[in-house]
Amino acid sequence: MKYYDEYQKLLRYKYGYHSFLIIIVLSVINFNLTLFMESVKYLV
């Protein structure tokens, strides 16, 4: 039973880390795209 709990804890940290990283990357891409579109809007 102890091994199973450790395995669940490992999975939770692993997928928590991945989802956190994905959220940060998507937020940075969204921010850069917003800046880029704003600058294009002013150029046209």
Backbone as a chain_set.jsonl record, in Angstrom:
{"seq": "MKYYDEYQKLLRYKYGYHSFLIIIVLSVINFNLTLFMESVKYLV", "coords": {"N": [[0.825, -1.197, 0.0], [1.981, 1.189, 0.719], [3.828, 1.645, -1.325], [2.123, 2.127, -3.471], [0.932, 4.532, -2.684], [3.171, 6.208, -2.746], [3.692, 6.1, -5.46], [1.402, 7.315, -6.521], [1.794, 9.863, -5.471], [4.113, 10.613, -6.815], [3.168, 10.646, -9.476], [1.313, 12.722, -9.25], [2.962, 14.932, -8.703], [4.51, 14.92, -11.026], [2.663, 15.312, -13.188], [1.513, 17.648, -12.289], [3.656, 19.394, -12.441], [4.121, 19.366, -15.217], [1.687, 20.44, -16.218], [1.757, 22.945, -15.053], [4.01, 24.033, -16.323], [3.109, 24.032, -18.984], [1.002, 25.871, -18.816], [2.424, 28.227, -18.197], [4.051, 28.51, -20.507], [2.091, 28.798, -22.524], [0.903, 31.164, -21.643], [2.985, 33.009, -21.97], [3.332, 32.883, -24.757], [0.823, 33.833, -25.557], [0.917, 36.437, -24.505], [3.057, 37.542, -25.997], [2.008, 37.32, -28.593], [-0.151, 39.059, -28.362], [1.151, 41.515, -27.961], [2.492, 41.655, -30.425], [0.348, 41.746, -32.262], [-0.856, 44.142, -31.514], [1.163, 45.949, -32.186], [1.248, 45.557, -34.959], [-1.268, 46.489, -35.631], [-0.982, 49.195, -35.173], [0.898, 49.82, -37.105], [-0.357, 49.494, -39.552]], "CA": [[0.0, 0.0, 0.0], [2.855, 2.364, 0.794], [4.4, 1.875, -2.651], [1.08, 2.711, -4.308], [0.796, 5.935, -2.297], [4.337, 6.929, -3.274], [3.518, 6.188, -6.911], [0.398, 8.356, -6.772], [2.403, 11.154, -5.17], [5.025, 10.897, -7.927], [2.362, 11.024, -10.635], [0.715, 14.034, -9.021], [3.99, 15.961, -8.887], [4.951, 14.94, -12.414], [1.679, 15.951, -14.04], [1.346, 19.013, -11.818], [4.759, 20.163, -13.002], [3.914, 19.527, -16.649], [0.585, 21.356, -16.491], [2.233, 24.275, -14.678], [4.903, 24.479, -17.392], [2.299, 24.312, -20.175], [0.272, 27.126, -18.581], [3.366, 29.337, -18.305], [4.446, 28.665, -21.917], [0.962, 29.347, -23.27], [0.71, 32.55, -21.236], [4.037, 33.807, -22.615], [2.995, 32.97, -26.185], [-0.336, 34.706, -25.673], [1.366, 37.808, -24.251], [3.844, 37.991, -27.147], [1.104, 37.494, -29.725], [-0.925, 40.271, -28.125], [2.029, 42.647, -28.262], [2.746, 41.672, -31.863], [-0.857, 42.19, -32.969], [-1.037, 45.57, -31.219], [2.135, 46.724, -32.99], [0.822, 45.478, -36.355], [-2.442, 47.335, -35.76], [-0.524, 50.59, -35.272], [1.662, 50.024, -38.332], [-1.23, 49.516, -40.743]], "C": [[0.868, 1.258, 0.0], [3.448, 2.693, -0.572], [3.376, 2.565, -3.566], [0.886, 4.193, -3.98], [1.966, 6.762, -2.826], [4.201, 7.122, -4.782], [2.499, 7.264, -7.269], [0.982, 9.745, -6.527], [3.342, 11.579, -6.303], [4.253, 11.349, -9.164], [1.775, 12.415, -10.466], [1.748, 15.133, -9.221], [4.408, 16.069, -10.342], [3.954, 15.682, -13.285], [1.375, 17.371, -13.581], [2.422, 19.92, -12.398], [4.552, 20.403, -14.487], [2.803, 20.522, -16.953], [0.978, 22.787, -16.13], [3.121, 24.861, -15.773], [4.108, 24.847, -18.647], [1.543, 25.63, -20.013], [1.203, 28.322, -18.735], [3.753, 29.582, -19.761], [3.313, 29.277, -22.726], [0.699, 30.808, -22.905], [1.742, 33.461, -21.897], [3.75, 33.968, -24.103], [1.828, 33.927, -26.402], [0.07, 36.171, -25.486], [2.143, 38.364, -25.445], [2.974, 38.206, -28.376], [0.275, 38.763, -29.571], [-0.088, 41.507, -28.43], [2.268, 42.783, -29.759], [1.537, 42.201, -32.632], [-1.132, 43.671, -32.722], [-0.089, 46.409, -32.074], [1.755, 46.69, -34.462], [-0.364, 46.404, -36.595], [-2.015, 48.811, -35.908], [0.246, 50.851, -36.562], [0.757, 50.188, -39.545], [-2.023, 50.813, -40.792]], "O": [[0.534, 2.259, -0.634], [3.562, 3.861, -0.943], [3.719, 3.465, -4.332], [0.698, 5.013, -4.879], [1.776, 7.882, -3.298], [4.551, 8.175, -5.316], [2.705, 8.034, -8.207], [0.706, 10.685, -7.272], [3.368, 12.744, -6.701], [4.635, 12.317, -9.821], [1.739, 13.199, -11.414], [1.453, 16.156, -9.839], [4.636, 17.168, -10.847], [4.333, 16.579, -14.038], [1.015, 18.217, -14.4], [2.153, 21.054, -12.794], [4.777, 21.511, -14.974], [2.949, 21.359, -17.844], [0.585, 23.733, -16.813], [3.005, 26.039, -16.111], [4.397, 25.853, -19.296], [1.45, 26.415, -20.957], [0.822, 29.327, -19.335], [3.783, 30.729, -20.208], [3.546, 30.179, -23.531], [0.314, 31.602, -23.763], [1.408, 34.562, -22.335], [3.906, 35.058, -24.653], [1.849, 34.738, -27.328], [-0.384, 37.043, -26.227], [1.928, 39.503, -25.859], [3.177, 39.165, -29.121], [0.028, 39.465, -30.551], [-0.562, 42.438, -29.082], [2.249, 43.889, -30.3], [1.686, 43.009, -33.549], [-1.59, 44.377, -33.621], [-0.478, 47.444, -32.617], [1.919, 47.693, -35.157], [-0.456, 47.035, -37.648], [-2.616, 49.568, -36.67], [0.25, 51.975, -37.063], [1.078, 50.942, -40.464], [-2.81, 51.021, -41.715]]}, "num_chains": 1, "name": "protein.A"}
